Amino acid sequence: MSVGDYRISSIREIRQRLLSRIDNADEAALDWSPGNPIWSSRQILHHLAVSEEHFIGEIARVAGTTAVRQSSSLATVSTLEELVRGLREIRSNTEALLTSFDESFWRQRLVMSSHPLLVGRTVAEAVDFMAWHEARHVVQIGDLLIRWGSSH
């Protein structure tokens, strides 16, 4: 398995975990938060969409191309079904971009980035960070849904 294939497989698996976590979630559960400053699951999902497009935008810039941006449309979705569809589309766009790179591209470094943890990292490391970031929020969403279920 190549470096790129491994990273793409990793983010695909984590997104599937995320979608499984929210599958059949109650709309009220997605909007529940135990209080400020803790985000609701829906807010976290929107954050993940915006963050993914940001990370991929940084990688696309290194490649001399642009990435499709659509997360702003997720801010106004009203149902879980629409949100899931948007997250699937964003990940599909991400995977399409990443699969277009040859193996040497994965070793290129991000010289400039608006995220301090990405500066100087390779493209592979940036995708690893994106995967870690999403996995962290999958756990957070799981905790929120459990807490909502025990309080309702």
C-alpha positions as CSV (number, residue, x, y, z in Angstrom):
1,M,0.0,0.0,0.0
2,S,1.4,3.4,-0.9
3,V,1.7,6.4,1.5
4,G,-1.2,8.1,-0.2
5,D,-3.4,5.0,-0.3
6,Y,-2.8,4.5,3.4
7,R,-3.8,8.1,4.3
8,I,-6.9,8.0,2.1
9,S,-8.0,4.7,3.6
10,S,-7.4,6.2,7.1
11,I,-9.6,9.3,6.5
12,R,-12.2,7.2,4.8
13,E,-12.4,4.9,7.9
14,I,-12.6,7.8,10.3
15,R,-15.4,9.5,8.3
16,Q,-17.3,6.2,8.3
17,R,-16.9,6.0,12.1
18,L,-18.3,9.6,12.3
19,L,-21.3,8.8,10.1
20,S,-22.0,5.6,12.1
21,R,-21.9,7.6,15.3
22,I,-24.6,10.0,14.1
23,D,-26.6,7.5,12.1
24,N,-30.2,7.7,13.3
25,A,-29.4,10.3,15.9
26,D,-32.3,12.4,17.0
27,E,-32.3,15.9,15.6
28,A,-32.7,17.3,19.1
29,A,-29.7,15.3,20.2
30,L,-27.6,16.9,17.5
31,D,-28.5,20.4,18.7
32,W,-28.1,19.6,22.4
33,S,-25.2,21.1,24.4
34,P,-24.6,20.9,28.1
35,G,-23.9,24.6,28.0
36,N,-21.6,27.3,26.8
37,P,-18.7,26.9,25.7
38,I,-19.3,23.3,24.7
39,W,-20.5,22.9,21.1
40,S,-23.5,20.8,20.1
41,S,-22.8,17.8,17.8
42,R,-24.2,19.7,14.9
43,Q,-21.8,22.6,15.5
44,I,-18.9,20.1,15.7
45,L,-20.0,18.5,12.4
46,H,-20.0,21.9,10.7
47,H,-16.6,22.7,12.3
48,L,-15.3,19.4,10.8
49,A,-16.6,20.3,7.3
50,V,-15.0,23.8,7.5
51,S,-11.7,22.4,8.9
52,E,-11.4,19.7,6.2
53,E,-11.9,22.2,3.5
54,H,-9.3,24.5,5.1
55,F,-6.7,21.7,5.4
56,I,-7.4,20.5,1.8
57,G,-7.2,24.1,0.6
58,E,-3.7,24.3,2.1
59,I,-2.7,21.1,0.4
60,A,-4.2,22.2,-2.9
61,R,-2.2,25.4,-2.7
62,V,1.0,23.4,-2.5
63,A,-0.1,21.4,-5.5
64,G,-0.8,24.6,-7.4
65,T,-4.5,23.9,-7.8
66,T,-7.7,24.7,-5.9
67,A,-10.1,22.6,-3.9
68,V,-13.9,22.6,-4.1
69,R,-15.4,24.6,-1.2
70,Q,-18.9,24.0,-0.1
71,S,-19.0,23.9,3.7
72,S,-20.7,27.3,4.0
73,S,-23.8,25.6,2.5
74,L,-23.8,23.2,5.5
75,A,-24.4,26.1,7.9
76,T,-28.0,26.3,6.9
77,V,-28.9,22.6,6.6
78,S,-31.9,21.7,8.6
79,T,-31.9,17.9,8.7
80,L,-29.4,15.2,9.6
81,E,-29.9,13.7,6.2
82,E,-28.7,16.9,4.5
83,L,-25.8,17.2,6.9
84,V,-24.7,13.6,6.2
85,R,-25.0,14.2,2.4
86,G,-22.8,17.4,2.7
87,L,-20.2,15.6,4.8
88,R,-20.1,12.7,2.2
89,E,-19.6,15.2,-0.6
90,I,-16.8,17.1,1.1
91,R,-15.0,13.8,1.8
92,S,-15.5,12.7,-1.8
93,N,-14.0,16.0,-3.0
94,T,-11.1,15.5,-0.6
95,E,-10.4,12.0,-1.7
96,A,-10.6,13.0,-5.4
97,L,-8.0,15.6,-4.8
98,L,-5.7,13.4,-2.8
99,T,-5.9,10.5,-5.2
100,S,-4.6,12.8,-8.0
101,F,-1.2,13.1,-6.3
102,D,1.8,10.9,-7.0
103,E,3.8,9.4,-4.2
104,S,6.5,12.2,-4.3
105,F,3.8,14.9,-3.6
106,W,3.0,13.3,-0.2
107,R,6.6,14.2,1.0
108,Q,6.3,17.9,0.0
109,R,6.2,20.3,2.9
110,L,3.7,23.0,3.7
111,V,5.9,26.1,3.8
112,M,3.1,28.5,4.7
113,S,-0.1,27.7,6.5
114,S,-2.6,29.6,8.5
115,H,-2.6,26.7,11.0
116,P,0.6,26.8,13.0
117,L,0.7,23.0,13.4
118,L,0.9,22.5,9.7
119,V,3.8,24.8,8.9
120,G,6.8,22.6,7.9
121,R,4.8,19.4,7.9
122,T,4.6,17.1,4.9
123,V,1.4,16.6,3.0
124,A,1.1,13.1,4.5
125,E,1.5,14.6,8.0
126,A,-1.1,17.3,7.3
127,V,-3.6,14.5,6.3
128,D,-2.6,12.6,9.4
129,F,-3.5,15.7,11.5
130,M,-6.8,16.0,9.7
131,A,-7.6,12.4,10.5
132,W,-6.6,12.9,14.2
133,H,-8.7,16.0,14.4
134,E,-11.8,14.3,13.1
135,A,-11.2,11.2,15.3
136,R,-11.0,13.4,18.3
137,H,-14.3,15.0,17.5
138,V,-15.9,11.6,16.8
139,V,-15.3,10.8,20.5
140,Q,-16.6,14.2,21.6
141,I,-19.8,13.7,19.6
142,G,-20.2,10.2,21.0
143,D,-19.9,11.6,24.5
144,L,-22.5,14.3,23.8
145,L,-25.0,11.9,22.4
146,I,-24.6,9.6,25.4
147,R,-25.0,12.5,27.8
148,W,-28.1,13.7,25.9
149,G,-29.6,10.2,26.0
150,S,-29.1,9.8,29.7
151,S,-30.7,13.2,30.4
152,H,-33.8,12.7,28.2
